Each structure stands twice: as C-alpha cells, then as structure tokens.
C-alpha cells in the first residue's frame, strides 16, 4: 500500500488538514485529499440516499477509516465512514478480500440486530457497500472509490475523545453507563442462526476450515472450538506456523506444547451446574472503549453516551470467553485470579503511582457496576479462569518466537494438569 494512501491529508503548505470546511476547500480547488476525489464520495451519498450534500463541517481521523460529517438537504446529518486504504491502489498490501468482505457484511448485520435494543446505543445504519477489488494489475491510482468500504450512518448527538475533559464525577458517571451497556450486550440473546453462520468466520487467526461438531452453546462444542483452534495454530512438525512473512515452522517444543494443551482442554471446561450461562453465545464488540463512543452533555452537565460505534472487529464467543475489557487511557480489565478482581493493562511506562491508583479506581468503578448488573458475567469469568488464560494467549500471539511462546504455554499446561491431578492415563 502506498504510504500516502493511508496518511492523513495535508494542506498545500504542508500542514496537516484540520478536518474543517472540506466542502469549501473542495469547491475552491484546494481539497487536501489528493489521491482520490471527494466528489466521488459526495455523489455516492447523494445517489444512495436521494439527497444533496450541503456541507461537510468536520472530517474525523480513525485508525482504519475516515469519518465525514455531512449535512444534507432533506434529512438529518449523517456520518460517512470510508476506508482509509484502497484495495485497488498500486502496491496495496492489506487484509485479503476474503476477510474484508465478510467483515463488512457482519458489521452491517450487527447494526441491524441491535437497532431495536434501547440499552445498547448504536448508530442507525442507512447504507453500506462492501469493498470491490478490480480485476487485473494495479498500475495506476484508481479513478473511483470502490476499493474503499463505505458505511453511512445517521449522525447521533455528541462527540468522541472527551474523556480527559471530564471531571472525576463525570468520568465515574460515564464508566457506570458503559458498564450498564456492556451488561446489556452480554445479556443480548443472539438469534440461533447467527452463531451457526458467523462464529467461525469471525474467529481470530489462525482458524480451522470447519468444526468437528455443530456450533452449539454447549461444553462439547467449546471443547471442539479450543481443540480446532490449537490444531489450526500448531500443525505438525515442519509445517508453517504463524504467517508467511514470519518464515517459521513448527518445531519440537511447539509440537510438544500442542499435545499438552490438547490434553488439558477437557479438564478446564466446567462441567455440571448451570452450563447454559457459561456456554451461551455472546456478541462481542471487539474494541469496547471510550474511543468508540459518542458522548453528549445533558442539562445537568453530565455526560451521556449516545452511540457505540465501529463494530468492525465484532465477533461471537461463548460466555465463558467473553472479554469485559473497557478501554479508556488504559485498559480496564480483570486479573487472572480465581476470584476476578479489577485490574489494568496497557499502562504507559512513565505512569506515576498516583496515576496508577487513579486508573485502578476507574477499573473498580466500572467492574462494580458491571458485575452488579450481570452477576453471571463474574461467575463465567471465575469458572473459566484457565480456559480464558489459554484463549487470550492464543489471541495475543502475533507470530513471533513460536518455540518460546508455545513452550511457555505448554509448561503452564503441564503445571496446571499436575495441580488438577491429571496424569497420562486420564
């Protein structure tokens, strides 16, 4: 991918575009977007919604997308979310189409599923289009924007990135709202066909081609899910492991770790009791945090969450593997202990002791409300302690040092089996 395709646009004098008054700049021939024509976006919006774009007050910068605030002639304002990279650009080197197209389709399904859920605030999706990759070599800058995914949403009141401007009281209020929303998402009952159709598709890499048993909210399926995931990640000695760019193969240490993990799996899946609450399927946002929320202020000067957006990393997981993480300046999460306690991760190295205590206060505030709202969530985390440790370790691996990484994981598995009284004959 050409660097300029991803980079934030610049003004003619070399300064960064401030995101303001794009339509005025465009009409005066001074558009900061030089690699593609913003008029193409305007035309697609107008044709899709039967309207005219009258202004573009603000352009927002996201990790993977631009957000265009558009004023329209005959309907409420919208946000046009357009991909920052174009799959038809010369030298493009991004996620394959086999991943991109289902990602767009599933995100659209999520917005439709949650449209009538008052406690899970999502923007109303008006139109979406999957990425289209043209046939043939990519030798010239494309003359269209078909290679960029597009979502059109009705704009909700509020702005993002307000956390640092809030008082302690306002932050606590916002954390409580976030926890209640997260609880509602955990409790949301997915239609039975959604996990069947989408759980495997939305599973993180590396993943199996299929499961050996039907997708179902049961212990049997959860064991099959783990087994299939490990076998897809660590194949046989000499096979490729990780990604092609890693240029790595399965070695004897990783292969031995695989066998240890496969033996451990049935021993760490809770049996008996209320299995329904542990193995029911949960819709996961995938990037739940303050950076993906629109926030407005009410008449009492208290923040109100008006939208939870950017569901592009959404997935489906058994409740026992659901991730309650809430991202603010740091990640608010739970520790690895048998009785889950509030914790923090992604903490900057230069964090002071006072700042660390503040972050822990946020975590305690968030998880108190979350677990008060949905005690089953806390029970699932507690019951799935070992399963979660293994699952998130598989999720966090990025292809580096497979022998060392999985060797450590294999040692952990052997230690846990000894603690659980598992021997070679069990």
C-alpha positions in Angstrom: 0.0 0.0 0.0 1.3 3.4 -0.9 2.1 5.4 2.3 0.2 8.5 1.0 -3.0 6.4 0.7 -3.1 5.8 4.4 -1.6 9.1 5.6 -3.8 11.9 7.0 -4.1 14.5 4.2 -2.1 17.7 4.2 -2.8 21.2 3.0 -0.8 22.9 0.1 1.5 24.5 2.6 2.4 21.1 4.1 0.5 21.4 7.3 -1.9 18.7 8.5 -5.6 19.2 7.4 -7.5 20.3 10.5 -10.6 18.4 9.3 -12.7 21.6 8.9 -14.7 23.1 6.0 -13.9 20.4 3.5 -16.7 21.3 1.1 -15.5 24.9 0.9 -11.9 23.7 0.2 -13.2 21.3 -2.4 -15.2 23.9 -4.3 -12.2 26.2 -4.4 -10.0 23.6 -5.8 -8.0 23.1 -2.6 -9.1 19.7 -1.4 -6.5 18.2 0.9 -7.4 14.7 -0.4 -5.1 14.4 -3.4 -5.1 10.7 -4.2 -8.9 10.4 -4.6 -11.7 12.8 -5.4 -14.1 13.6 -2.6 -16.7 14.4 -5.2 -17.0 10.7 -5.8 -18.0 10.2 -2.1 -20.5 13.1 -2.3 -22.0 11.6 -5.5 -22.4 8.1 -3.9 -24.0 9.5 -0.8 -26.4 11.6 -2.8 -27.4 8.7 -5.1 -27.7 6.2 -2.2 -29.9 8.4 0.0 -31.7 10.6 -2.6 -30.4 13.8 -1.2 -27.9 16.6 -1.7 -24.8 17.3 0.4 -24.9 20.9 1.6 -21.8 21.0 3.9 -19.0 18.8 5.3 -18.3 20.6 8.6 -15.8 18.0 10.0 -13.7 15.1 8.9 -12.6 12.7 11.7 -9.5 10.5 11.7 -9.9 6.9 12.7 -7.4 4.1 12.8 -8.8 2.4 9.6 -11.4 4.9 8.4 -12.2 8.5 7.7 -15.4 9.8 9.3 -17.1 12.6 7.2 -19.8 14.6 9.0 -22.2 15.5 6.1 -25.1 18.0 6.2 -27.9 17.0 3.8 -30.7 18.9 2.0 -33.7 16.8 3.1 -32.8 14.7 6.1 -30.8 14.7 9.3 -27.0 14.9 9.3 -25.1 11.7 8.6 -21.6 10.2 9.2 -20.0 8.7 6.1 -17.3 6.2 7.2 -14.9 5.5 4.4 -12.0 3.2 4.4 -8.6 4.9 4.6 -7.0 2.3 2.3 -8.0 1.4 -1.3 -7.6 -2.2 -2.3 -7.1 -1.0 -5.9 -4.2 1.2 -5.2 -0.8 0.2 -6.7 1.3 -1.7 -4.1 -1.7 -2.2 -1.8 -0.8 -4.8 0.9 -3.7 -5.1 3.3 -6.1 -7.7 4.6 -7.3 -10.1 1.9 -10.7 -9.7 0.3 -11.7 -13.0 1.9 -11.5 -11.2 5.2 -12.7 -7.7 4.2 -16.0 -8.6 2.6 -17.3 -10.8 5.4 -16.2 -8.2 7.9 -18.4 -5.5 6.2 -21.3 -7.9 5.9 -21.2 -8.9 9.6 -20.9 -5.4 10.9 -24.0 -4.5 8.9 -25.8 -7.5 10.4 -24.8 -6.3 13.9 -26.2 -2.8 13.4 -29.5 -4.4 12.2 -29.6 -6.8 15.2 -29.1 -4.0 17.7 -31.3 -1.4 16.1 -34.2 -2.1 18.5 -32.1 -2.5 21.6 -32.6 0.7 23.7 -29.8 -0.2 26.2 -27.1 -0.8 23.5 -26.8 2.6 21.8 -25.8 2.1 18.2 -26.0 4.5 15.3 -28.7 3.8 12.7 -27.1 2.3 9.6 -28.6 3.8 6.4 -26.5 2.3 3.7 -23.3 0.2 3.3 -21.2 -1.1 0.5 -18.5 -3.8 0.5 -15.1 -3.3 -0.9 -14.7 -4.1 -4.6 -11.4 -5.2 -6.0 -10.9 -4.7 -9.7 -9.6 -7.5 -11.9 -6.1 -7.1 -13.3 -2.8 -5.5 -12.3 -2.9 -2.3 -10.2 -0.7 0.0 -12.1 -2.4 3.4 -11.6 -4.2 5.3 -8.9 -7.9 4.2 -9.2 -10.4 6.7 -10.6 -13.1 5.5 -8.3 -13.6 4.7 -4.6 -15.0 1.2 -5.0 -11.9 -0.1 -3.3 -12.8 1.6 0.0 -15.5 0.2 2.2 -18.4 2.6 2.9 -20.9 2.9 5.7 -23.5 5.7 6.0 -24.9 6.3 9.5 -27.5 8.8 10.9 -25.4 11.1 13.0 -26.1 11.0 16.7 -25.6 13.9 19.0 -22.2 14.2 20.7 -18.5 14.0 20.1 -15.7 11.5 20.8 -12.5 11.7 22.8 -13.9 13.8 25.6 -12.6 11.6 28.5 -9.7 13.9 29.5 -12.0 16.9 29.6 -14.3 15.4 32.2 -14.3 15.8 36.0 -13.9 12.8 38.3 -17.6 12.7 38.9 -18.4 12.8 35.2 -15.9 10.1 34.5 -17.5 7.8 37.1 -20.9 8.5 35.6 -19.6 7.6 32.2 -18.0 4.4 33.4 -21.3 3.4 35.1 -23.1 3.9 31.8 -20.5 2.0 29.9 -20.8 -0.9 32.3 -24.6 -1.0 32.0 -24.3 -1.0 28.3 -21.7 -3.8 28.4 -24.0 -5.8 30.7 -26.9 -5.4 28.2 -24.6 -6.6 25.4 -23.6 -9.6 27.5 -27.3 -10.4 28.1 -28.4 -9.9 24.5 -29.8 -13.1 23.1 -28.4 -13.8 19.6 -30.7 -15.4 17.0 -29.7 -19.0 16.8 -28.7 -18.8 13.1 -26.1 -16.0 13.7 -23.5 -18.1 15.6 -24.0 -21.0 13.2 -23.3 -18.7 10.2 -20.7 -16.4 11.7 -18.8 -17.7 14.7 -16.1 -19.4 12.6 -16.0 -16.6 10.0 -15.3 -14.0 12.8 -12.8 -16.2 14.7 -9.4 -14.7 15.1 -6.5 -16.2 13.1 -5.4 -18.9 12.8 -8.6 -20.8 12.5 -9.8 -24.2 11.2 -11.7 -24.7 8.0 -14.6 -26.3 9.9 -15.6 -27.6 13.3 -15.9 -31.4 14.0 -19.3 -30.9 15.8 -22.2 -28.5 15.1 -21.9 -25.0 16.5 -24.0 -25.0 19.7 -23.9 -23.3 23.2 -22.6 -26.4 24.9 -19.5 -27.7 26.7 -18.9 -30.2 23.9 -18.7 -27.5 21.3 -16.5 -25.3 23.4 -14.0 -28.2 23.8 -14.2 -28.7 20.0 -13.6 -24.9 19.5 -10.4 -25.0 21.5 -9.2 -28.2 20.0 -9.8 -27.0 16.5 -8.2 -23.6 17.2 -5.0 -25.2 18.6 -4.7 -27.7 15.8 -5.1 -24.9 13.2 -2.4 -22.8 15.0 0.1 -25.5 15.7 0.1 -28.1 13.0 2.7 -30.8 12.5 6.5 -30.6 12.9 7.9 -28.9 9.8 4.6 -27.2 8.8 4.4 -23.4 8.6 3.4 -21.7 11.8 2.2 -18.1 12.0 2.1 -16.0 8.9 4.1 -16.5 5.7 6.1 -13.3 6.5 7.2 -15.0 9.7 9.1 -17.7 7.7 8.8 -20.1 10.6 7.9 -23.8 11.0 6.6 -25.9 13.8 9.5 -27.1 16.0 9.6 -29.9 18.6 8.9 -27.6 21.5 5.7 -26.1 20.0 4.6 -29.6 18.9 5.1 -31.0 22.4 3.2 -27.9 23.8 0.3 -28.7 21.4 -0.1 -32.2 22.9 0.0 -30.8 26.4 -2.7 -28.2 25.6 -4.9 -30.7 23.9 -4.8 -32.9 27.0 -5.6 -30.0 29.3 -8.6 -28.6 27.4 -11.3 -31.1 28.6 -10.0 -30.7 32.1 -10.5 -26.9 32.2 -14.0 -26.7 30.7 -16.5 -26.5 33.6 -19.0 -29.4 33.8 -22.2 -29.7 35.7 -24.1 -26.9 37.2 -25.7 -24.2 35.1 -23.9 -24.8 31.8 -26.3 -22.6 29.9 -25.0 -19.4 31.5 -21.4 -20.5 30.8 -21.6 -21.6 27.2 -24.4 -19.4 25.7 -23.2 -17.3 22.8 -22.4 -13.6 23.3 -21.9 -10.8 20.8 -18.6 -9.1 21.4 -17.8 -5.6 20.2 -14.1 -6.4 19.9 -12.9 -2.8 20.7 -15.1 -1.7 23.5 -13.9 1.7 24.8 -14.3 5.4 25.2 -12.7 5.9 21.8 -15.6 4.2 20.1 -18.4 6.2 21.8 -20.2 9.4 21.0 -20.8 11.5 24.1 -23.1 14.4 24.7 -23.7 16.5 27.8 -27.2 16.7 29.4 -28.9 19.6 31.1 -27.2 18.7 34.4 -23.7 18.8 32.7 -23.4 15.1 32.9 -22.1 13.0 30.0 -24.5 10.8 28.1 -23.4 8.0 25.8 -25.4 8.4 22.6 -23.7 5.8 20.4 -21.3 2.9 20.5 -19.8 2.6 17.0 -17.1 0.9 14.9 -18.2 -2.7 15.2 -15.8 -3.9 12.5 -14.0 -6.2 14.9 -17.2 -7.7 16.3 -17.3 -11.4 16.9 -19.1 -14.2 18.7 -17.8 -16.1 21.7 -19.2 -18.5 24.4 -19.9 -16.5 27.6 -17.0 -18.2 29.4 -14.7 -16.5 26.9 -16.3 -13.1 26.7 -14.0 -10.2 27.3 -15.3 -7.4 29.6 -12.4 -5.0 28.8 -13.1 -1.3 28.7 -10.6 1.0 27.1 -10.0 4.5 28.4 -6.5 5.9 28.8 -5.6 2.3 29.9 -7.5 -0.9 29.6 -9.8 -1.7 32.5 -9.9 -5.5 32.9 -9.8 -8.3 35.4 -6.9 -10.2 36.8 -6.1 -13.9 36.3 -7.1 -15.0 39.8 -9.8 -17.5 40.7 -12.0 -14.6 42.1 -11.7 -11.9 39.3 -10.6 -8.6 40.7 -10.4 -5.2 38.8 -7.1 -4.7 37.1 -5.5 -2.5 34.4 -3.3 -3.2 31.4 -1.7 -1.2 28.6 -0.3 1.1 31.2 2.3 3.6 30.0 5.8 3.1 31.3 6.0 6.6 32.7 2.8 6.2 34.8 3.2 7.6 38.3 1.9 5.8 41.4 -0.9 8.4 41.8 -1.9 7.9 38.1 -1.9 4.1 38.6 -4.1 4.4 41.6 -6.5 6.6 39.6 -6.6 4.0 36.8 -7.4 1.3 39.4 -10.2 3.4 40.8 -11.7 3.6 37.3 -11.4 -0.2 37.0 -13.1 -0.7 40.3 -15.9 1.7 39.4 -16.5 0.0 36.1 -16.5 -3.6 37.3 -18.6 -3.0 40.4 -21.5 -1.7 38.2 -20.9 -4.4 35.5 -21.0 -7.3 38.0 -23.8 -5.8 40.0 -25.8 -5.6 36.7 -25.0 -9.1 35.5 -23.6 -11.5 38.2 -23.5 -14.3 35.6 -20.6 -12.4 33.9 -18.5 -12.6 37.0 -19.4 -16.2 37.5 -18.4 -17.1 33.9 -15.1 -15.3 34.3 -14.4 -17.2 37.6 -15.4 -20.6 36.2 -13.4 -20.1 33.0 -10.2 -18.9 34.6 -7.9 -21.5 32.9 -9.9 -21.6 29.6 -9.7 -17.8 29.4 -5.9 -17.8 30.1 -5.4 -20.1 27.2 -7.8 -18.4 24.8 -6.4 -15.0 25.3 -2.9 -16.3 25.0 -3.8 -17.8 21.6 -5.4 -14.5 20.6 -2.4 -12.3 21.7 0.2 -14.3 19.8 1.5 -12.4 16.8 3.7 -14.9 15.1 7.0 -14.2 17.0 9.2 -16.9 18.6 6.7 -19.8 18.3 9.0 -22.2 20.1 9.5 -19.8 23.1 5.8 -18.6 23.2 4.2 -22.0 22.9 6.9 -23.6 25.0 5.9 -21.4 27.9 2.2 -22.1 27.3 3.0 -25.8 27.2 4.8 -25.6 30.6 1.8 -23.7 32.0 -0.5 -26.6 30.8 1.7 -29.2 32.3 1.8 -27.3 35.6 -2.0 -27.0 35.6 -2.5 -30.6 34.9 -0.4 -31.6 37.9 -2.3 -29.2 40.1 -5.6 -30.7 38.8 -4.4 -34.2 39.3 -4.3 -35.1 35.6 -1.9 -37.8 34.6 -1.0 -39.5 31.3 -3.7 -42.2 31.9 -6.6 -39.7 32.3 
